[in-house]
C-alpha cells in the first residue's frame, strides 16, 4: 500500500518538475545581475558591490 501511494505521488509530481521557463532576458532587482535564456541555453551574469563581475553559462 505504501509503495502504491509513493508511486502515485511521484507520477502526479512529475509534470510539475518539468515546468518550462520562457526564453528572454531577466534582470535582477536593482540591476545587479541578469539571466538570459534562449535556444535551451542560459547565461547568468552578476555584478558585485565593488564592481566585479561573475558569470556562468550552461545548457538546460
Backbone as CSV, one residue per row, in Angstrom:
resi,resn,N_x,N_y,N_z,CA_x,CA_y,CA_z,C_x,C_y,C_z
1,UNK,0.822,-1.194,0.000,0.000,0.000,0.000,0.865,1.257,0.000
2,UNK,1.924,1.279,0.835,2.793,2.453,0.887,3.494,2.669,-0.445
3,UNK,3.890,1.578,-1.095,4.547,1.700,-2.403,3.598,2.278,-3.440
4,UNK,2.344,1.873,-3.381,1.350,2.388,-4.326,1.161,3.886,-4.134
5,UNK,1.075,4.317,-2.900,0.895,5.744,-2.610,2.128,6.530,-3.055
6,UNK,3.316,5.992,-2.785,4.551,6.654,-3.202,4.627,6.761,-4.723
7,UNK,4.312,5.668,-5.420,4.346,5.676,-6.884,3.343,6.676,-7.447
8,UNK,2.150,6.703,-6.885,1.127,7.650,-7.342,1.575,9.086,-7.108
9,UNK,2.179,9.347,-5.956,2.686,10.688,-5.662,3.758,11.125,-6.641
10,UNK,4.670,10.215,-6.983,5.725,10.541,-7.950,5.153,10.794,-9.338
11,UNK,4.170,9.998,-9.742,3.553,10.194,-11.056,2.819,11.529,-11.141
12,UNK,2.178,11.917,-10.061,1.458,13.192,-10.068,2.403,14.385,-10.009
13,UNK,3.560,14.223,-9.379,4.511,15.327,-9.239,5.400,15.490,-10.466
14,UNK,5.546,14.467,-11.291,6.461,14.513,-12.437,6.183,15.679,-13.384
15,UNK,4.940,15.943,-13.790,4.718,17.084,-14.692,5.099,18.417,-14.064
16,UNK,4.990,18.548,-12.758,5.347,19.796,-12.088,6.846,20.048,-12.156
17,UNK,7.637,18.986,-12.150,9.092,19.121,-12.181,9.592,19.529,-13.557
18,UNK,8.752,19.452,-14.576,9.163,19.762,-15.934,8.668,21.129,-16.393
19,UNK,8.455,22.031,-15.480,7.982,23.367,-15.829,8.998,24.061,-16.734
20,UNK,8.506,24.756,-17.731,9.357,25.456,-18.683,9.513,26.917,-18.279
21,UNK,10.694,27.444,-18.480,10.957,28.864,-18.256,10.949,29.530,-19.620
22,UNK,10.219,30.601,-19.752,10.123,31.291,-21.037,11.455,31.918,-21.421
23,UNK,11.833,31.799,-22.699,13.062,32.454,-23.162,12.964,33.968,-22.980
24,UNK,14.094,34.594,-22.744,14.134,36.040,-22.582,15.253,36.454,-21.656
25,UNK,15.318,37.746,-21.401,16.338,38.293,-20.507,15.648,38.758,-19.234
26,UNK,16.091,38.227,-18.113,15.548,38.573,-16.808,16.591,39.408,-16.072
27,UNK,16.163,40.535,-15.530,17.082,41.449,-14.848,16.776,41.424,-13.358
28,UNK,17.817,41.245,-12.546,17.657,41.185,-11.092,17.243,42.545,-10.543
29,UNK,16.654,42.500,-9.369,16.261,43.722,-8.687,17.463,44.650,-8.545
30,UNK,17.298,45.912,-8.797,18.344,46.939,-8.728,19.417,46.746,-9.803
31,UNK,19.188,45.857,-10.772,20.110,45.697,-11.893,21.447,45.063,-11.571
32,UNK,21.535,44.275,-10.508,22.810,43.678,-10.112,23.109,42.354,-10.806
33,UNK,22.295,41.966,-11.783,22.566,40.725,-12.496,21.501,40.436,-13.529
34,UNK,21.822,39.515,-14.431,20.881,39.128,-15.470,20.881,37.613,-15.645
35,UNK,19.757,37.107,-16.132,19.611,35.724,-16.549,19.085,35.780,-17.966
36,UNK,19.830,35.217,-18.902,19.448,35.225,-20.312,19.194,33.783,-20.737
37,UNK,17.973,33.507,-21.227,17.601,32.164,-21.656,17.200,32.220,-23.121
38,UNK,17.845,31.367,-23.943,17.461,31.255,-25.349,18.007,29.956,-25.928
39,UNK,17.239,29.356,-26.801,17.629,28.134,-27.515,18.115,27.025,-26.586
40,UNK,17.471,26.842,-25.428,17.844,25.789,-24.496,19.135,26.036,-23.746
41,UNK,19.648,27.257,-23.813,20.882,27.614,-23.109,20.589,28.758,-22.149
42,UNK,21.433,28.909,-21.136,21.265,30.013,-20.196,22.616,30.642,-19.887
43,UNK,22.554,31.910,-19.486,23.742,32.634,-19.042,23.334,33.522,-17.872
44,UNK,24.086,33.435,-16.786,23.846,34.263,-15.608,25.066,35.148,-15.403
45,UNK,24.832,36.444,-15.274,25.910,37.400,-15.008,25.495,38.219,-13.796
46,UNK,26.415,38.374,-12.857,26.145,39.122,-11.634,27.243,40.159,-11.426
47,UNK,26.864,41.305,-10.862,27.829,42.362,-10.567,27.868,42.557,-9.058
48,UNK,29.066,42.464,-8.479,29.238,42.616,-7.036,29.245,44.069,-6.602
49,UNK,29.231,44.272,-5.308,29.192,45.606,-4.726,30.374,46.478,-5.097
50,UNK,31.544,45.868,-5.327,32.724,46.657,-5.688,32.950,46.704,-7.197
51,UNK,31.956,46.266,-7.970,32.037,46.355,-9.427,32.586,45.126,-10.123
52,UNK,32.995,44.099,-9.385,33.493,42.890,-10.044,32.316,42.113,-10.633
53,UNK,32.582,41.314,-11.643,31.530,40.530,-12.278,31.822,39.041,-12.142
54,UNK,30.770,38.262,-12.212,30.865,36.812,-12.141,29.793,36.263,-13.071
55,UNK,30.105,35.220,-13.807,29.131,34.666,-14.726,29.258,33.164,-14.860
56,UNK,28.180,32.572,-15.329,28.140,31.135,-15.597,27.171,30.917,-16.752
57,UNK,27.429,29.893,-17.540,26.517,29.559,-18.632,26.409,28.050,-18.735
58,UNK,25.328,27.598,-19.351,25.123,26.163,-19.474,23.960,25.841,-20.386
59,UNK,23.648,24.555,-20.451,22.574,24.039,-21.296,21.508,23.440,-20.397
60,UNK,20.252,23.697,-20.743,19.146,23.129,-19.957,18.681,21.847,-20.581
